């Protein structure tokens, strides 16, 4: 199971209206570079060296379909109905160890969180990597 970590500036960005969880476009990016909790903006070159945009990996990452957002009993949940599935084509994808979630709509692509998969992953041609987000992208209480 991947370990979830949020970026420190995420909560501030929500409260200061830099992120609209219900309306913005969110993306997952893959990286083999350890994210730092103090980072605030997504930068695929300097801070989040992503695999090359080829072989099934999209430049800037893969979009997440937001299905619902709202709170129940004081806990806010942002959810998707569709897992993000990345399929490697000729040449493969990777290595990557971390999946970074960021807000592609906000100025400077505000970072939200990342998941650490514990070791580097490389996908060979035809292999898939599934980011399971059907329950929720995140909850906040």
C-alpha positions as CSV (number, residue, x, y, z in Angstrom):
1,X,0.0,0.0,0.0
2,X,1.3,3.4,-1.0
3,X,2.0,6.0,1.7
4,X,0.0,9.3,1.4
5,X,1.6,12.6,2.3
6,X,0.2,16.1,1.7
7,X,2.2,19.1,0.8
8,X,2.3,21.7,3.5
9,X,0.9,24.5,1.4
10,X,-2.2,22.6,0.2
11,X,-4.5,23.5,3.1
12,X,-3.4,27.2,2.9
13,X,-4.2,27.2,-0.9
14,X,-7.7,25.8,-0.2
15,X,-8.5,28.4,2.5
16,X,-7.1,31.2,0.4
17,X,-9.2,30.2,-2.6
18,X,-6.2,29.2,-4.8
19,X,-7.8,25.8,-5.2
20,X,-11.4,24.9,-5.9
21,X,-11.6,21.2,-5.2
22,X,-15.0,20.9,-6.8
23,X,-14.3,22.6,-10.0
24,X,-10.5,22.5,-10.8
25,X,-8.7,20.0,-12.9
26,X,-6.4,17.7,-11.0
27,X,-3.6,15.5,-12.5
28,X,-1.3,12.7,-11.4
29,X,2.3,12.9,-12.3
30,X,4.9,10.2,-11.9
31,X,8.4,10.9,-10.6
32,X,11.4,9.0,-9.2
33,X,12.5,12.1,-7.3
34,X,11.4,12.3,-3.6
35,X,8.9,15.2,-3.3
36,X,9.5,17.6,-0.4
37,X,6.6,18.6,1.9
38,X,7.7,22.2,1.7
39,X,7.3,22.5,-2.1
40,X,4.2,24.3,-3.4
41,X,4.3,24.3,-7.2
42,X,4.5,21.4,-9.6
43,X,7.6,21.7,-11.7
44,X,8.3,18.6,-13.9
45,X,11.8,19.7,-14.7
46,X,13.3,21.0,-11.5
47,X,11.5,19.3,-8.6
48,X,9.6,16.4,-10.1
49,X,11.7,14.8,-12.8
50,X,8.9,12.8,-14.6
51,X,9.4,10.0,-17.1
52,X,9.6,11.1,-20.7
53,X,6.3,12.1,-22.2
54,X,6.0,9.0,-24.4
55,X,5.3,5.3,-24.4
56,X,1.9,5.8,-22.7
57,X,2.9,8.6,-20.3
58,X,1.3,12.0,-20.9
59,X,3.2,15.3,-20.6
60,X,2.3,16.8,-17.2
61,X,0.6,13.7,-16.0
62,X,-2.8,12.1,-16.3
63,X,-6.1,13.9,-15.5
64,X,-8.4,12.8,-12.7
65,X,-12.1,12.8,-13.2
66,X,-13.8,14.3,-10.1
67,X,-17.1,12.6,-9.4
68,X,-18.1,14.2,-6.1
69,X,-17.0,16.6,-3.4
70,X,-18.5,17.6,-0.1
71,X,-18.6,17.0,3.6
72,X,-20.4,14.7,5.9
73,X,-20.1,15.1,9.7
74,X,-17.3,17.6,9.3
75,X,-15.1,15.5,7.0
76,X,-14.6,16.7,3.4
77,X,-14.1,14.1,0.7
78,X,-13.0,14.6,-2.9
79,X,-13.8,11.5,-4.9
80,X,-13.4,10.0,-8.4
81,X,-15.4,7.2,-9.9
82,X,-12.7,6.2,-12.3
83,X,-9.2,4.9,-11.4
84,X,-6.4,6.3,-13.4
85,X,-4.8,3.5,-15.5
86,X,-1.5,4.1,-17.2
87,X,-0.5,1.6,-19.9
88,X,3.0,1.4,-21.1
89,X,3.6,1.1,-24.9
90,X,6.8,0.5,-26.8
91,X,9.8,1.4,-24.7
92,X,8.0,1.3,-21.3
93,X,7.6,3.9,-18.6
94,X,9.8,4.6,-15.6
95,X,11.4,4.3,-13.3
96,X,9.1,6.1,-10.9
97,X,8.4,5.7,-7.2
98,X,6.1,8.6,-6.4
99,X,2.7,9.7,-7.7
100,X,2.2,13.4,-7.3
101,X,-1.3,15.0,-7.3
102,X,-1.5,18.6,-8.3
103,X,-4.1,21.2,-9.3
104,X,-3.6,21.9,-13.0
105,X,-6.1,24.8,-13.0
106,X,-4.4,26.9,-10.2
107,X,-1.7,29.3,-10.9
108,X,1.7,27.6,-10.9
109,X,0.0,24.2,-10.6
110,X,-0.4,24.0,-6.8
111,X,0.7,20.7,-5.3
112,X,-1.7,18.7,-3.2
113,X,-0.2,15.4,-2.1
114,X,2.0,12.4,-3.1
115,X,2.0,8.7,-2.6
116,X,5.2,6.7,-2.0
117,X,5.1,3.2,-3.5
118,X,8.2,2.1,-1.5
119,X,10.5,1.3,-4.4
120,X,11.0,2.3,-8.0
121,X,8.6,0.9,-10.6
122,X,9.3,0.4,-14.3
123,X,6.5,-0.6,-16.7
124,X,7.4,-2.8,-19.7
125,X,5.5,-2.6,-22.9
126,X,1.9,-3.6,-22.3
127,X,2.1,-3.4,-18.5
128,X,-0.3,-1.2,-16.6
129,X,-0.1,0.9,-13.4
130,X,-3.4,1.7,-11.7
131,X,-3.9,4.7,-9.3
132,X,-6.8,3.7,-7.2
133,X,-9.0,6.7,-6.6
134,X,-12.5,5.3,-6.6
135,X,-13.0,5.7,-2.9
136,X,-11.4,9.1,-2.6
137,X,-8.5,11.3,-3.7
138,X,-8.3,12.6,-0.1
139,X,-10.3,13.5,3.0
140,X,-9.9,16.4,5.3
141,X,-11.4,16.8,8.7
